[in-house]
Amino acid sequence: MVFKAATFRGIEPQVETDHSTRASLEAAVSNALGVAGGIDASDVTVTATDADIFLDGSVGTVEQIERATIVARSVEGVHAVRNRILLSEGGRG
């Protein structure tokens, strides 16, 4: 068997190496939100880009929105939190 050096036409493919780090960070923040008191995070989605966390979804009160930011910031490895959580219909402002 003969092995040849890889050749690419155009741009060399990029290998995503930080996928497991992002997934771990997303899981850590999701878990922290799930076990934190004062938040119903069942409709909250956590997405990581590098060490920045994006929170999307809806909760029932403004206090829960604020608490979600605090909890997410407390997770080790989180650099910044972008909270885009909305108040759900029927929620208390």
Buried (B, 14 or more C-beta within 10 A) or exposed (E): EEEEEEEEEEEEEEEEEEEEEBEEBBEBBBEBBEEBEEBBBEEBEBBBEEEEBBBBBBBBBEEBBBBBBEBBBEBEEBEEBEBEBEBBEEBEE
